[in-house]
């Protein structure tokens, strides 16, 4: 009889190996978030619950930037919505690959959707079937690493120092550069990135808040839709 358990274990470990570099990269980001949360007066329990329940690094950092005592729930909610609205696009992109996810598992899977998880799942789905087991092997260790590093950062607090001095503040940017390059398809991809980046920079300079994130996403989508397919150039 075939060893189904061995095959399942190999599938999970394959996903974990694919995700390992991104897990390594997200740990410093989680540490910085935990330290920022502690600096804003959140207890280790509160910081850990935020990481576990929100599980969205971008919106968590934005929340720390605008955190007040007492917190403005309306401002936090609107900011989190604008930062995470890109998940609508990511989930729509991933949805056709979730055909092998029965019933509730499909809806549960999107609760663990992150930029890193989406990128790895899309890359895997391009060459193999995306299964619930493989997806779980990728996203669950990433989730646990994010929550645990946030807790560690909140406990370490001031010992981590200024992220701008240690260089930890650039880790977030480095992760996204790597993710983007995995989807590079030539000049067309570059033009989409330019449209998105330029729009985000202009809106950031002209409008208060985090509207630049929405502007960048919409500009990138518009550029991809309007650009003729025959202009694709492979680099």
Rosetta constraint file for C-alpha pairs under 8 A:
AtomPair CA 3 CA 7 HARMONIC 6.43 0.50
AtomPair CA 4 CA 8 HARMONIC 6.16 0.50
AtomPair CA 5 CA 9 HARMONIC 6.12 0.50
AtomPair CA 6 CA 10 HARMONIC 6.15 0.50
AtomPair CA 7 CA 11 HARMONIC 6.22 0.50
AtomPair CA 8 CA 12 HARMONIC 6.31 0.50
AtomPair CA 8 CA 133 HARMONIC 7.30 0.50
AtomPair CA 9 CA 13 HARMONIC 6.15 0.50
AtomPair CA 10 CA 14 HARMONIC 5.98 0.50
AtomPair CA 11 CA 15 HARMONIC 6.46 0.50
AtomPair CA 11 CA 133 HARMONIC 7.03 0.50
AtomPair CA 11 CA 134 HARMONIC 5.70 0.50
AtomPair CA 11 CA 137 HARMONIC 7.76 0.50
AtomPair CA 12 CA 16 HARMONIC 6.26 0.50
AtomPair CA 12 CA 133 HARMONIC 6.26 0.50
AtomPair CA 12 CA 134 HARMONIC 5.30 0.50
AtomPair CA 12 CA 136 HARMONIC 7.41 0.50
AtomPair CA 12 CA 137 HARMONIC 4.57 0.50
AtomPair CA 12 CA 138 HARMONIC 7.52 0.50
AtomPair CA 13 CA 17 HARMONIC 6.06 0.50
AtomPair CA 13 CA 137 HARMONIC 6.78 0.50
AtomPair CA 14 CA 18 HARMONIC 6.34 0.50
AtomPair CA 14 CA 134 HARMONIC 7.58 0.50
AtomPair CA 14 CA 137 HARMONIC 7.87 0.50
AtomPair CA 15 CA 19 HARMONIC 6.21 0.50
AtomPair CA 15 CA 134 HARMONIC 5.54 0.50
AtomPair CA 15 CA 135 HARMONIC 7.07 0.50
AtomPair CA 15 CA 137 HARMONIC 5.20 0.50
AtomPair CA 15 CA 138 HARMONIC 4.86 0.50
AtomPair CA 16 CA 20 HARMONIC 5.84 0.50
AtomPair CA 16 CA 137 HARMONIC 5.48 0.50
AtomPair CA 16 CA 138 HARMONIC 5.19 0.50
AtomPair CA 16 CA 141 HARMONIC 7.33 0.50
AtomPair CA 17 CA 21 HARMONIC 7.93 0.50
AtomPair CA 18 CA 120 HARMONIC 7.37 0.50
AtomPair CA 18 CA 138 HARMONIC 7.38 0.50
AtomPair CA 19 CA 23 HARMONIC 6.17 0.50
AtomPair CA 19 CA 117 HARMONIC 7.93 0.50
AtomPair CA 19 CA 120 HARMONIC 7.17 0.50
AtomPair CA 19 CA 138 HARMONIC 5.67 0.50
AtomPair CA 19 CA 139 HARMONIC 7.97 0.50
AtomPair CA 19 CA 142 HARMONIC 7.49 0.50
AtomPair CA 20 CA 24 HARMONIC 6.19 0.50
AtomPair CA 21 CA 25 HARMONIC 6.28 0.50
AtomPair CA 22 CA 26 HARMONIC 6.08 0.50
AtomPair CA 22 CA 116 HARMONIC 6.98 0.50
AtomPair CA 22 CA 142 HARMONIC 7.91 0.50
AtomPair CA 22 CA 175 HARMONIC 7.35 0.50
AtomPair CA 23 CA 27 HARMONIC 6.44 0.50
AtomPair CA 23 CA 141 HARMONIC 7.64 0.50
AtomPair CA 23 CA 142 HARMONIC 5.50 0.50
AtomPair CA 23 CA 145 HARMONIC 6.65 0.50
AtomPair CA 24 CA 28 HARMONIC 7.86 0.50
AtomPair CA 25 CA 29 HARMONIC 7.29 0.50
AtomPair CA 25 CA 171 HARMONIC 6.88 0.50
AtomPair CA 25 CA 175 HARMONIC 6.88 0.50
AtomPair CA 26 CA 30 HARMONIC 6.16 0.50
AtomPair CA 26 CA 145 HARMONIC 7.58 0.50
AtomPair CA 26 CA 146 HARMONIC 6.67 0.50
AtomPair CA 26 CA 171 HARMONIC 7.92 0.50
AtomPair CA 26 CA 172 HARMONIC 7.80 0.50
AtomPair CA 27 CA 31 HARMONIC 6.23 0.50
AtomPair CA 27 CA 145 HARMONIC 6.40 0.50
AtomPair CA 27 CA 146 HARMONIC 6.32 0.50
AtomPair CA 27 CA 149 HARMONIC 5.50 0.50
AtomPair CA 28 CA 32 HARMONIC 6.23 0.50
AtomPair CA 28 CA 149 HARMONIC 7.39 0.50
AtomPair CA 28 CA 168 HARMONIC 6.55 0.50
AtomPair CA 28 CA 171 HARMONIC 7.35 0.50
AtomPair CA 29 CA 33 HARMONIC 6.24 0.50
AtomPair CA 29 CA 168 HARMONIC 7.13 0.50
AtomPair CA 29 CA 169 HARMONIC 7.65 0.50
AtomPair CA 29 CA 171 HARMONIC 6.73 0.50
AtomPair CA 29 CA 172 HARMONIC 6.58 0.50
AtomPair CA 30 CA 34 HARMONIC 6.15 0.50
AtomPair CA 30 CA 57 HARMONIC 7.88 0.50
AtomPair CA 30 CA 146 HARMONIC 5.56 0.50
AtomPair CA 30 CA 147 HARMONIC 7.37 0.50
AtomPair CA 30 CA 148 HARMONIC 7.91 0.50
AtomPair CA 30 CA 149 HARMONIC 4.82 0.50
AtomPair CA 30 CA 150 HARMONIC 4.53 0.50
AtomPair CA 30 CA 153 HARMONIC 6.85 0.50
AtomPair CA 31 CA 35 HARMONIC 6.24 0.50
AtomPair CA 31 CA 149 HARMONIC 5.11 0.50
AtomPair CA 31 CA 150 HARMONIC 5.17 0.50
AtomPair CA 31 CA 151 HARMONIC 7.61 0.50
AtomPair CA 31 CA 152 HARMONIC 6.28 0.50
AtomPair CA 31 CA 153 HARMONIC 3.96 0.50
AtomPair CA 31 CA 154 HARMONIC 7.30 0.50
AtomPair CA 32 CA 36 HARMONIC 6.11 0.50
AtomPair CA 32 CA 150 HARMONIC 7.55 0.50
AtomPair CA 32 CA 153 HARMONIC 6.17 0.50
AtomPair CA 32 CA 160 HARMONIC 7.67 0.50
AtomPair CA 32 CA 163 HARMONIC 6.93 0.50
AtomPair CA 32 CA 168 HARMONIC 7.41 0.50
AtomPair CA 32 CA 169 HARMONIC 7.85 0.50
AtomPair CA 33 CA 37 HARMONIC 6.06 0.50
AtomPair CA 33 CA 57 HARMONIC 7.96 0.50
AtomPair CA 33 CA 60 HARMONIC 7.60 0.50
AtomPair CA 33 CA 61 HARMONIC 6.56 0.50
AtomPair CA 33 CA 150 HARMONIC 6.06 0.50
AtomPair CA 33 CA 153 HARMONIC 6.83 0.50
AtomPair CA 33 CA 154 HARMONIC 7.75 0.50
AtomPair CA 34 CA 38 HARMONIC 6.20 0.50
AtomPair CA 34 CA 44 HARMONIC 7.84 0.50
AtomPair CA 34 CA 47 HARMONIC 6.32 0.50
AtomPair CA 34 CA 48 HARMONIC 7.97 0.50
AtomPair CA 34 CA 149 HARMONIC 7.35 0.50
AtomPair CA 34 CA 150 HARMONIC 4.33 0.50
AtomPair CA 34 CA 151 HARMONIC 6.04 0.50
AtomPair CA 34 CA 152 HARMONIC 6.87 0.50
AtomPair CA 34 CA 153 HARMONIC 4.07 0.50
AtomPair CA 34 CA 154 HARMONIC 4.01 0.50
AtomPair CA 34 CA 155 HARMONIC 7.60 0.50
AtomPair CA 34 CA 157 HARMONIC 7.17 0.50
AtomPair CA 35 CA 39 HARMONIC 6.15 0.50
AtomPair CA 35 CA 150 HARMONIC 7.82 0.50
AtomPair CA 35 CA 153 HARMONIC 4.80 0.50
AtomPair CA 35 CA 154 HARMONIC 4.75 0.50
AtomPair CA 35 CA 155 HARMONIC 7.59 0.50
AtomPair CA 35 CA 156 HARMONIC 6.82 0.50
AtomPair CA 35 CA 157 HARMONIC 4.42 0.50
AtomPair CA 35 CA 158 HARMONIC 6.73 0.50
AtomPair CA 35 CA 160 HARMONIC 7.20 0.50
AtomPair CA 36 CA 40 HARMONIC 6.31 0.50
AtomPair CA 36 CA 64 HARMONIC 6.73 0.50
AtomPair CA 36 CA 154 HARMONIC 7.57 0.50
AtomPair CA 36 CA 157 HARMONIC 7.60 0.50
AtomPair CA 37 CA 41 HARMONIC 6.55 0.50
AtomPair CA 37 CA 42 HARMONIC 5.40 0.50
AtomPair CA 37 CA 43 HARMONIC 7.82 0.50
AtomPair CA 37 CA 47 HARMONIC 6.07 0.50
AtomPair CA 37 CA 64 HARMONIC 6.46 0.50
AtomPair CA 37 CA 154 HARMONIC 6.50 0.50
AtomPair CA 38 CA 42 HARMONIC 5.02 0.50
AtomPair CA 38 CA 43 HARMONIC 6.28 0.50
AtomPair CA 38 CA 44 HARMONIC 7.16 0.50
AtomPair CA 38 CA 47 HARMONIC 7.51 0.50
AtomPair CA 38 CA 154 HARMONIC 5.17 0.50
AtomPair CA 38 CA 155 HARMONIC 7.76 0.50
AtomPair CA 38 CA 157 HARMONIC 5.94 0.50
AtomPair CA 39 CA 157 HARMONIC 7.05 0.50
AtomPair CA 39 CA 158 HARMONIC 7.79 0.50
AtomPair CA 40 CA 64 HARMONIC 7.01 0.50
AtomPair CA 40 CA 67 HARMONIC 7.08 0.50
AtomPair CA 42 CA 46 HARMONIC 5.73 0.50
AtomPair CA 42 CA 47 HARMONIC 6.01 0.50
AtomPair CA 43 CA 47 HARMONIC 6.16 0.50
AtomPair CA 43 CA 154 HARMONIC 7.38 0.50
AtomPair CA 44 CA 48 HARMONIC 6.02 0.50
AtomPair CA 44 CA 151 HARMONIC 5.91 0.50
AtomPair CA 44 CA 154 HARMONIC 5.31 0.50
AtomPair CA 44 CA 155 HARMONIC 6.25 0.50
AtomPair CA 45 CA 49 HARMONIC 6.09 0.50
AtomPair CA 45 CA 151 HARMONIC 7.64 0.50
AtomPair CA 46 CA 50 HARMONIC 6.15 0.50
AtomPair CA 47 CA 51 HARMONIC 6.37 0.50
AtomPair CA 47 CA 150 HARMONIC 6.81 0.50
AtomPair CA 47 CA 151 HARMONIC 6.64 0.50
AtomPair CA 47 CA 154 HARMONIC 6.80 0.50
AtomPair CA 48 CA 52 HARMONIC 6.10 0.50
AtomPair CA 48 CA 147 HARMONIC 6.04 0.50
AtomPair CA 48 CA 148 HARMONIC 7.61 0.50
AtomPair CA 48 CA 150 HARMONIC 6.13 0.50
AtomPair CA 48 CA 151 HARMONIC 5.28 0.50
AtomPair CA 49 CA 53 HARMONIC 5.84 0.50
AtomPair CA 50 CA 54 HARMONIC 5.50 0.50
AtomPair CA 50 CA 55 HARMONIC 7.24 0.50
AtomPair CA 50 CA 60 HARMONIC 7.73 0.50
AtomPair CA 51 CA 55 HARMONIC 4.93 0.50
AtomPair CA 51 CA 56 HARMONIC 7.33 0.50
AtomPair CA 51 CA 57 HARMONIC 7.90 0.50
AtomPair CA 51 CA 60 HARMONIC 7.71 0.50
AtomPair CA 51 CA 146 HARMONIC 7.02 0.50
AtomPair CA 51 CA 147 HARMONIC 5.34 0.50
AtomPair CA 51 CA 150 HARMONIC 6.75 0.50
AtomPair CA 52 CA 143 HARMONIC 7.84 0.50
AtomPair CA 52 CA 147 HARMONIC 5.71 0.50
AtomPair CA 54 CA 60 HARMONIC 7.52 0.50
AtomPair CA 55 CA 60 HARMONIC 7.97 0.50
AtomPair CA 55 CA 112 HARMONIC 7.69 0.50
AtomPair CA 55 CA 143 HARMONIC 7.49 0.50
AtomPair CA 55 CA 146 HARMONIC 7.82 0.50
AtomPair CA 55 CA 147 HARMONIC 7.99 0.50
AtomPair CA 56 CA 60 HARMONIC 6.11 0.50
AtomPair CA 56 CA 84 HARMONIC 7.67 0.50
AtomPair CA 56 CA 114 HARMONIC 7.13 0.50
AtomPair CA 57 CA 61 HARMONIC 6.17 0.50
AtomPair CA 58 CA 62 HARMONIC 6.29 0.50
AtomPair CA 58 CA 83 HARMONIC 6.61 0.50
AtomPair CA 58 CA 84 HARMONIC 7.80 0.50
AtomPair CA 59 CA 63 HARMONIC 5.99 0.50
AtomPair CA 59 CA 79 HARMONIC 6.96 0.50
AtomPair CA 59 CA 80 HARMONIC 4.88 0.50
AtomPair CA 59 CA 83 HARMONIC 5.72 0.50
AtomPair CA 59 CA 84 HARMONIC 6.92 0.50
AtomPair CA 60 CA 64 HARMONIC 6.39 0.50
AtomPair CA 60 CA 80 HARMONIC 7.72 0.50
AtomPair CA 61 CA 65 HARMONIC 6.31 0.50
AtomPair CA 62 CA 66 HARMONIC 6.48 0.50
AtomPair CA 62 CA 79 HARMONIC 7.14 0.50
AtomPair CA 62 CA 80 HARMONIC 7.59 0.50
AtomPair CA 63 CA 67 HARMONIC 5.71 0.50
AtomPair CA 63 CA 76 HARMONIC 5.85 0.50
AtomPair CA 63 CA 79 HARMONIC 7.46 0.50
AtomPair CA 63 CA 80 HARMONIC 7.49 0.50
AtomPair CA 66 CA 76 HARMONIC 7.56 0.50
AtomPair CA 67 CA 71 HARMONIC 5.85 0.50
AtomPair CA 67 CA 72 HARMONIC 7.56 0.50
AtomPair CA 67 CA 76 HARMONIC 7.97 0.50
AtomPair CA 68 CA 72 HARMONIC 6.87 0.50
AtomPair CA 71 CA 76 HARMONIC 7.83 0.50
AtomPair CA 72 CA 76 HARMONIC 6.23 0.50
AtomPair CA 73 CA 77 HARMONIC 5.89 0.50
AtomPair CA 74 CA 78 HARMONIC 6.12 0.50
AtomPair CA 75 CA 79 HARMONIC 6.04 0.50
AtomPair CA 76 CA 80 HARMONIC 6.05 0.50
AtomPair CA 77 CA 81 HARMONIC 6.14 0.50
AtomPair CA 78 CA 82 HARMONIC 6.26 0.50
AtomPair CA 79 CA 83 HARMONIC 6.12 0.50
AtomPair CA 79 CA 209 HARMONIC 7.57 0.50
AtomPair CA 79 CA 210 HARMONIC 6.39 0.50
AtomPair CA 80 CA 84 HARMONIC 5.99 0.50
AtomPair CA 81 CA 85 HARMONIC 5.77 0.50
AtomPair CA 82 CA 210 HARMONIC 6.76 0.50
AtomPair CA 82 CA 211 HARMONIC 6.71 0.50
AtomPair CA 82 CA 213 HARMONIC 6.92 0.50
AtomPair CA 82 CA 214 HARMONIC 6.19 0.50
AtomPair CA 83 CA 210 HARMONIC 7.00 0.50
AtomPair CA 83 CA 213 HARMONIC 6.21 0.50
AtomPair CA 83 CA 214 HARMONIC 7.27 0.50
AtomPair CA 85 CA 89 HARMONIC 7.66 0.50
AtomPair CA 85 CA 214 HARMONIC 7.32 0.50
AtomPair CA 86 CA 90 HARMONIC 6.41 0.50
AtomPair CA 86 CA 214 HARMONIC 7.67 0.50
AtomPair CA 86 CA 217 HARMONIC 6.88 0.50
AtomPair CA 87 CA 91 HARMONIC 5.82 0.50
AtomPair CA 87 CA 113 HARMONIC 7.67 0.50
AtomPair CA 87 CA 114 HARMONIC 7.80 0.50
AtomPair CA 88 CA 92 HARMONIC 6.11 0.50
AtomPair CA 89 CA 93 HARMONIC 6.18 0.50
AtomPair CA 90 CA 94 HARMONIC 6.19 0.50
AtomPair CA 90 CA 118 HARMONIC 6.79 0.50
AtomPair CA 91 CA 95 HARMONIC 5.79 0.50
AtomPair CA 91 CA 110 HARMONIC 6.93 0.50
AtomPair CA 91 CA 113 HARMONIC 7.76 0.50
AtomPair CA 92 CA 96 HARMONIC 7.76 0.50
AtomPair CA 94 CA 98 HARMONIC 6.81 0.50
AtomPair CA 94 CA 118 HARMONIC 7.32 0.50
AtomPair CA 94 CA 121 HARMONIC 7.89 0.50
AtomPair CA 94 CA 122 HARMONIC 6.79 0.50
AtomPair CA 95 CA 99 HARMONIC 7.60 0.50
AtomPair CA 97 CA 125 HARMONIC 6.68 0.50
AtomPair CA 97 CA 129 HARMONIC 7.77 0.50
AtomPair CA 97 CA 130 HARMONIC 6.39 0.50
AtomPair CA 98 CA 106 HARMONIC 6.57 0.50
AtomPair CA 98 CA 130 HARMONIC 6.82 0.50
AtomPair CA 98 CA 131 HARMONIC 7.51 0.50
AtomPair CA 100 CA 130 HARMONIC 7.36 0.50
AtomPair CA 100 CA 131 HARMONIC 6.07 0.50
AtomPair CA 100 CA 132 HARMONIC 7.35 0.50
AtomPair CA 101 CA 105 HARMONIC 5.70 0.50
AtomPair CA 101 CA 106 HARMONIC 5.13 0.50
AtomPair CA 101 CA 131 HARMONIC 6.72 0.50
AtomPair CA 101 CA 132 HARMONIC 5.83 0.50
AtomPair CA 102 CA 106 HARMONIC 6.38 0.50
AtomPair CA 103 CA 107 HARMONIC 7.58 0.50
AtomPair CA 104 CA 108 HARMONIC 6.13 0.50
AtomPair CA 105 CA 109 HARMONIC 5.95 0.50
AtomPair CA 105 CA 132 HARMONIC 7.41 0.50
AtomPair CA 106 CA 110 HARMONIC 6.95 0.50
AtomPair CA 107 CA 111 HARMONIC 7.15 0.50
AtomPair CA 108 CA 112 HARMONIC 7.40 0.50
AtomPair CA 109 CA 113 HARMONIC 6.83 0.50
AtomPair CA 109 CA 135 HARMONIC 7.91 0.50
AtomPair CA 109 CA 136 HARMONIC 7.97 0.50
AtomPair CA 112 CA 117 HARMONIC 7.91 0.50
AtomPair CA 112 CA 139 HARMONIC 6.43 0.50
AtomPair CA 112 CA 140 HARMONIC 7.69 0.50
AtomPair CA 112 CA 143 HARMONIC 7.40 0.50
AtomPair CA 113 CA 117 HARMONIC 5.92 0.50
AtomPair CA 113 CA 118 HARMONIC 6.20 0.50
AtomPair CA 113 CA 139 HARMONIC 7.64 0.50
AtomPair CA 114 CA 118 HARMONIC 5.83 0.50
AtomPair CA 115 CA 119 HARMONIC 6.14 0.50
AtomPair CA 116 CA 120 HARMONIC 6.23 0.50
AtomPair CA 116 CA 179 HARMONIC 7.11 0.50
AtomPair CA 117 CA 121 HARMONIC 5.99 0.50
AtomPair CA 117 CA 138 HARMONIC 6.88 0.50
AtomPair CA 117 CA 139 HARMONIC 5.96 0.50
AtomPair CA 118 CA 122 HARMONIC 6.02 0.50
AtomPair CA 119 CA 123 HARMONIC 6.17 0.50
AtomPair CA 119 CA 179 HARMONIC 6.51 0.50
AtomPair CA 120 CA 124 HARMONIC 6.15 0.50
AtomPair CA 120 CA 138 HARMONIC 8.00 0.50
AtomPair CA 121 CA 125 HARMONIC 5.98 0.50
AtomPair CA 121 CA 130 HARMONIC 7.15 0.50
AtomPair CA 121 CA 135 HARMONIC 6.93 0.50
AtomPair CA 122 CA 126 HARMONIC 6.28 0.50
AtomPair CA 123 CA 127 HARMONIC 7.32 0.50
AtomPair CA 124 CA 128 HARMONIC 5.90 0.50
AtomPair CA 124 CA 129 HARMONIC 7.57 0.50
AtomPair CA 124 CA 130 HARMONIC 6.85 0.50
AtomPair CA 125 CA 129 HARMONIC 5.58 0.50
AtomPair CA 125 CA 130 HARMONIC 5.30 0.50
AtomPair CA 130 CA 134 HARMONIC 6.65 0.50
AtomPair CA 130 CA 135 HARMONIC 6.89 0.50
AtomPair CA 131 CA 135 HARMONIC 6.18 0.50
AtomPair CA 132 CA 136 HARMONIC 6.01 0.50
AtomPair CA 133 CA 137 HARMONIC 6.19 0.50
AtomPair CA 134 CA 138 HARMONIC 6.45 0.50
AtomPair CA 135 CA 139 HARMONIC 6.21 0.50
AtomPair CA 136 CA 140 HARMONIC 5.55 0.50
AtomPair CA 137 CA 141 HARMONIC 6.84 0.50
AtomPair CA 138 CA 142 HARMONIC 6.79 0.50
AtomPair CA 139 CA 143 HARMONIC 6.07 0.50
AtomPair CA 140 CA 144 HARMONIC 6.20 0.50
AtomPair CA 141 CA 145 HARMONIC 6.07 0.50
AtomPair CA 142 CA 146 HARMONIC 6.21 0.50
AtomPair CA 143 CA 147 HARMONIC 6.32 0.50
AtomPair CA 144 CA 148 HARMONIC 5.98 0.50
AtomPair CA 145 CA 149 HARMONIC 5.90 0.50
AtomPair CA 146 CA 150 HARMONIC 6.14 0.50
AtomPair CA 147 CA 151 HARMONIC 6.36 0.50
AtomPair CA 148 CA 152 HARMONIC 6.23 0.50
AtomPair CA 149 CA 153 HARMONIC 6.01 0.50
AtomPair CA 150 CA 154 HARMONIC 6.18 0.50
AtomPair CA 151 CA 155 HARMONIC 6.30 0.50
AtomPair CA 152 CA 156 HARMONIC 6.08 0.50
AtomPair CA 153 CA 157 HARMONIC 5.81 0.50
AtomPair CA 153 CA 160 HARMONIC 7.66 0.50
AtomPair CA 156 CA 160 HARMONIC 6.53 0.50
AtomPair CA 161 CA 165 HARMONIC 7.67 0.50
AtomPair CA 161 CA 166 HARMONIC 7.47 0.50
AtomPair CA 162 CA 166 HARMONIC 6.55 0.50
AtomPair CA 163 CA 167 HARMONIC 5.72 0.50
AtomPair CA 163 CA 168 HARMONIC 4.88 0.50
AtomPair CA 163 CA 169 HARMONIC 5.11 0.50
AtomPair CA 164 CA 168 HARMONIC 6.55 0.50
AtomPair CA 164 CA 169 HARMONIC 5.50 0.50
AtomPair CA 164 CA 170 HARMONIC 7.88 0.50
AtomPair CA 167 CA 171 HARMONIC 7.49 0.50
AtomPair CA 169 CA 173 HARMONIC 7.94 0.50
AtomPair CA 170 CA 174 HARMONIC 6.21 0.50
AtomPair CA 171 CA 175 HARMONIC 6.19 0.50
AtomPair CA 172 CA 176 HARMONIC 6.62 0.50
AtomPair CA 173 CA 177 HARMONIC 6.25 0.50
AtomPair CA 174 CA 178 HARMONIC 6.35 0.50
AtomPair CA 175 CA 179 HARMONIC 6.33 0.50
AtomPair CA 176 CA 180 HARMONIC 6.09 0.50
AtomPair CA 177 CA 181 HARMONIC 6.22 0.50
AtomPair CA 178 CA 182 HARMONIC 6.46 0.50
AtomPair CA 179 CA 183 HARMONIC 7.11 0.50
AtomPair CA 180 CA 184 HARMONIC 6.58 0.50
AtomPair CA 184 CA 189 HARMONIC 5.91 0.50
AtomPair CA 184 CA 190 HARMONIC 7.75 0.50
AtomPair CA 185 CA 189 HARMONIC 5.67 0.50
AtomPair CA 185 CA 232 HARMONIC 7.83 0.50
AtomPair CA 185 CA 233 HARMONIC 7.53 0.50
AtomPair CA 185 CA 234 HARMONIC 5.96 0.50
AtomPair CA 185 CA 235 HARMONIC 6.99 0.50
AtomPair CA 186 CA 190 HARMONIC 6.62 0.50
AtomPair CA 186 CA 232 HARMONIC 6.76 0.50
AtomPair CA 186 CA 233 HARMONIC 5.21 0.50
AtomPair CA 186 CA 234 HARMONIC 4.47 0.50
AtomPair CA 186 CA 235 HARMONIC 4.65 0.50
AtomPair CA 187 CA 191 HARMONIC 6.27 0.50
AtomPair CA 187 CA 232 HARMONIC 6.38 0.50
AtomPair CA 187 CA 233 HARMONIC 5.34 0.50
AtomPair CA 187 CA 234 HARMONIC 6.90 0.50
AtomPair CA 187 CA 235 HARMONIC 7.03 0.50
AtomPair CA 188 CA 192 HARMONIC 6.38 0.50
AtomPair CA 188 CA 224 HARMONIC 7.97 0.50
AtomPair CA 188 CA 227 HARMONIC 7.90 0.50
AtomPair CA 188 CA 231 HARMONIC 6.80 0.50
AtomPair CA 188 CA 232 HARMONIC 5.19 0.50
AtomPair CA 188 CA 233 HARMONIC 6.55 0.50
AtomPair CA 189 CA 193 HARMONIC 6.27 0.50
AtomPair CA 190 CA 194 HARMONIC 6.14 0.50
AtomPair CA 191 CA 195 HARMONIC 6.16 0.50
AtomPair CA 191 CA 223 HARMONIC 7.60 0.50
AtomPair CA 192 CA 196 HARMONIC 6.17 0.50
AtomPair CA 192 CA 219 HARMONIC 8.00 0.50
AtomPair CA 192 CA 220 HARMONIC 5.20 0.50
AtomPair CA 192 CA 221 HARMONIC 7.72 0.50
AtomPair CA 192 CA 223 HARMONIC 5.53 0.50
AtomPair CA 192 CA 224 HARMONIC 6.00 0.50
AtomPair CA 193 CA 197 HARMONIC 5.89 0.50
AtomPair CA 193 CA 220 HARMONIC 6.52 0.50
AtomPair CA 194 CA 198 HARMONIC 5.82 0.50
AtomPair CA 195 CA 199 HARMONIC 6.08 0.50
AtomPair CA 195 CA 216 HARMONIC 7.57 0.50
AtomPair CA 195 CA 219 HARMONIC 5.92 0.50
AtomPair CA 195 CA 220 HARMONIC 5.80 0.50
AtomPair CA 195 CA 223 HARMONIC 6.64 0.50
AtomPair CA 196 CA 200 HARMONIC 6.20 0.50
AtomPair CA 196 CA 215 HARMONIC 7.56 0.50
AtomPair CA 196 CA 216 HARMONIC 4.29 0.50
AtomPair CA 196 CA 217 HARMONIC 6.20 0.50
AtomPair CA 196 CA 218 HARMONIC 7.50 0.50
AtomPair CA 196 CA 219 HARMONIC 5.03 0.50
AtomPair CA 196 CA 220 HARMONIC 4.43 0.50
AtomPair CA 197 CA 201 HARMONIC 6.17 0.50
AtomPair CA 197 CA 216 HARMONIC 6.02 0.50
AtomPair CA 198 CA 202 HARMONIC 6.20 0.50
AtomPair CA 198 CA 216 HARMONIC 7.57 0.50
AtomPair CA 199 CA 203 HARMONIC 6.14 0.50
AtomPair CA 199 CA 212 HARMONIC 7.34 0.50
AtomPair CA 199 CA 215 HARMONIC 6.11 0.50
AtomPair CA 199 CA 216 HARMONIC 5.30 0.50
AtomPair CA 199 CA 219 HARMONIC 6.43 0.50
AtomPair CA 200 CA 204 HARMONIC 5.92 0.50
AtomPair CA 200 CA 212 HARMONIC 4.51 0.50
AtomPair CA 200 CA 213 HARMONIC 6.16 0.50
AtomPair CA 200 CA 214 HARMONIC 7.94 0.50
AtomPair CA 200 CA 215 HARMONIC 5.70 0.50
AtomPair CA 200 CA 216 HARMONIC 4.46 0.50
AtomPair CA 201 CA 205 HARMONIC 6.24 0.50
AtomPair CA 201 CA 212 HARMONIC 6.99 0.50
AtomPair CA 202 CA 206 HARMONIC 6.26 0.50
AtomPair CA 202 CA 212 HARMONIC 7.77 0.50
AtomPair CA 203 CA 207 HARMONIC 5.53 0.50
AtomPair CA 203 CA 211 HARMONIC 7.05 0.50
AtomPair CA 203 CA 212 HARMONIC 5.01 0.50
AtomPair CA 203 CA 215 HARMONIC 6.95 0.50
AtomPair CA 204 CA 208 HARMONIC 6.87 0.50
AtomPair CA 204 CA 209 HARMONIC 7.76 0.50
AtomPair CA 204 CA 210 HARMONIC 7.39 0.50
AtomPair CA 204 CA 211 HARMONIC 7.24 0.50
AtomPair CA 204 CA 212 HARMONIC 5.06 0.50
AtomPair CA 207 CA 211 HARMONIC 7.11 0.50
AtomPair CA 207 CA 212 HARMONIC 7.69 0.50
AtomPair CA 210 CA 214 HARMONIC 7.70 0.50
AtomPair CA 211 CA 215 HARMONIC 6.25 0.50
AtomPair CA 212 CA 216 HARMONIC 5.95 0.50
AtomPair CA 213 CA 217 HARMONIC 6.27 0.50
AtomPair CA 214 CA 218 HARMONIC 6.13 0.50
AtomPair CA 215 CA 219 HARMONIC 6.02 0.50
AtomPair CA 216 CA 220 HARMONIC 6.12 0.50
AtomPair CA 217 CA 221 HARMONIC 6.27 0.50
AtomPair CA 218 CA 222 HARMONIC 6.02 0.50
AtomPair CA 219 CA 223 HARMONIC 6.07 0.50
AtomPair CA 220 CA 224 HARMONIC 6.23 0.50
AtomPair CA 221 CA 225 HARMONIC 6.17 0.50
AtomPair CA 222 CA 226 HARMONIC 5.98 0.50
AtomPair CA 223 CA 227 HARMONIC 5.82 0.50
AtomPair CA 227 CA 231 HARMONIC 7.41 0.50
AtomPair CA 228 CA 232 HARMONIC 7.97 0.50
